[in-house]
Structures are given as structure tokens and as C-alpha cells.
Amino acid sequence: MAKMSSDPLVIGRVIGDIVESFSPTVKMTVTYNCNKQVYNGHELFPSAVAMKPKVEVHGGDMRSFFTLIMTDPDVPGPSDPYLREHLHWIVTDIPGTTNATFGKEVVNYEMPRPNIGIHRFVFLLFKQKRRQTGITIPPPRDLFNTRKFAEENELGLPVAAVFFNAQRETAARRR
């Protein structure tokens, strides 16, 4: 399949490192500070992503609920990510035609703070089979495993995903 090789999620190794291959069935937009939309593989400065973004689900319906996961698979650094993955955010029960503010934040948003190298920050959207009652939340944020979490909570494969890159800001780059 020639089409798959141009998929930014494959090129960025989101598919492989974090989740299996999947076909997106809904559209998700992630926007920071009202105007910085996340596009696959684009770089954002950590200072621009300090506050949690607006995450909108398009193409769901009123009867569907979604779980959003934000994770960093490159901790502490991309060349040796032995703490893979670092969990940044989980929101469950997002109604299908709204945004994450209507969901239930079960793990609060933690701003990206990459120290070594360029990190990928990945937003994954899963369609829930039903409203979440008892969700299994991993105690530490490090060594989070999206695949395992999805399996334990019967989420299946993602229905949408998008990621951005970020690296440590130096004083010179902030200007």
C-alpha cells in the first residue's frame, strides 16, 4: 500500500511506538491558545502549549462518547526512551459532537517539558463502548502504556490521532 507510507503517523512512528495501525473514523482538532492548531509533525514551543488545548471531536454523534489520551513516548529522550510513555492527560466521556471540556478529566493536563532532544506529544482519541464507570488509572505518569490502557478499558484502536514535536526552549529561541 503506497498510501500508508505517506501517513504522518507512520512516518512519525506514532503507529508502531504507541498504537497499532488504525483507520481514522472521526476528525479531531487540537488547538492551543485559540489559534495554534496541532498538525502532525509540526513543532510547537513548550511555552505555547503550557495551558491545556481545546480538543474538538467532529463526526461523532450525541450517543457516542470518547476518551482522549495525551502521551509523550520519548521520555527522558528520544534516543533512549526508557520511561516510555509519559502520560500528560486523560479525558473520558467526551460527548461525540462537542469538545474535551464536556468530558471528565481523570488525569489533569501536564504541560510538556522536554529536556533532551525532540519529543513527540501525541493526542489519541478512542471511541468508548459506553460511558466509563470505573476507569483503570495508572499511578505514575511514567511508563504509561497506551495499548495496555486501551485494552484494560475496552477502548480498542484509536479513531483519531494527531501529534506535534517540541524541544526544550533556550532563552535565545524564546525571543
N, C-alpha and C positions, 0 to 999 in steps of 0.2 A: 504494500500500500504506500504509494508515494505521498499521499495526503498527510499521513501520520507524521512523517519525518519533519514537516514544517510546523507541527504543533508546538507552540512555545512551551507548553507544559512538559513535552517530551524533551525538547532542547534544553530547558532549564532543569531537567531531571526531577521535577516535582512528581511526575509519573515515573515510578521506579523507587526513588528515595522515600517517598511518603505514602503514595497510594498506587493501586494498580491502575491500568488503563481503563478509562471510562468514557462514555459519551455524554456530553453536557445536554441536559434536557430543559433547564431553565437558565435565564440570564440573571447575573448578579453584578451590580455595580458597587464599587467601594470608593468612597470619596472622602478625602481628608480636608479639613478647613474649608468646606463649602466649594472648593474649586480644584483640588488636586485629585483627579481620578486616577486610580491604580490601573496600569496597563501591564500586561505580562512582561517581566524583564526590565521594566524601566527603573531608573534609580530615583529614590526619594531620600532626602536628608532626614536623619533621625529627629532633628528639631521640627520638621514639617509633619511628623507622624506621632507627636507626643500625646495628642488627645485622640480618643477613640474616633474612628471614622464613622460615616453614615454608610450603612450597608443595605442596599435595596434589592429585593427579590422581584424579578419580572417573569411572568409566565407561570406562576403558581396559581392556585385558586384558593378561595376562602376556606375550603375544607382541608387544605394541606398545611402541615407545619414543618419547619426546617430547623436544623441545628447548624450553627456556624462555628468553625474552629479556626483560630489563627495560630500558626506554629512557625518556629524557626528551626530548620533541620541542620543548621550549620554552627552549632554551639560546641565548644567555645570558638572554633574557627573552621572554615570550610575544608582545610587540608586534613584536619583530624577532628571530625565532629563526634567525639566520643560521648558527649552528653545529648546527642540527637534524641529526640527533638526537644526544643524548649517551648512550652505552651505559653501563649500570650493572651488567649481569650477564648471563652466558650459562651455562646448564647443559644438557648434551646427554645422551642415552642414559638418560633417566629412565624406569624401567620403568612400564608402564601402570597398575599398581594401587598405586603407592607415592607417595613424595614426593621432592622435589628432592635430598634428602640422599643418595639412592641413585643419583643421576646423576653425571655427570662435569663438574665446574666448569671450564669452559675460559676464562672471563673472571671474575675474582673480584668479589664484591659490593662496590660502592662506595656508601656512604650518600648519600642525596640532600642537596644543599646549594644550594637555590635562593637566588639573590641578589636578582633583580628580579622582582616580580610573582608570580602564582600559576602554578606549574608542574604539568604532568600527569606522573605516573610510571606507566608502562604495563607490565603483565605480559602477554606474549603466549605462548601455548602452541601449538607446531606438532607435528603427528604426523610422525615420521620414516618414510621408506620402509624403512629398515634401520638397523642400528647405525651410528653415524658413525665413519668411519675417519679420513679427512683432512678436517677442517672448516676452511674458509677463515675465518681470524680477522682482522678489520680492525685495523691497527696503532693508530691513535689512537682514543680513545673518542669524540671529537667528530666530527661529520659522518658518524656511523654511519647506515646506511640499511637498515631492517628489510626492505623489499621486495627490495632487491638481495641482502641476506644470505640471505633465504629462497630466492630464485631460484638463487643460486650453490650452495646446499647442498641443492637439490631438496626444499624443505620445503612448497611450495605455500602455501595460505592457512592462517591460524591455525584451531585447533579450539576455542580458548577465549581469552578476554581479560578483564582487569579493570584498572581504573586508580584511583589516588587523586590528590588535589591536595595540594600542600604549598607553603608560602611561608616566607620567612625568619622565624625566630623572633626577637622582640625580647625584651629582658630582662623587660619587663612581662608579655609573653604566656606566659613560661615558668612563672610562679608558679602 
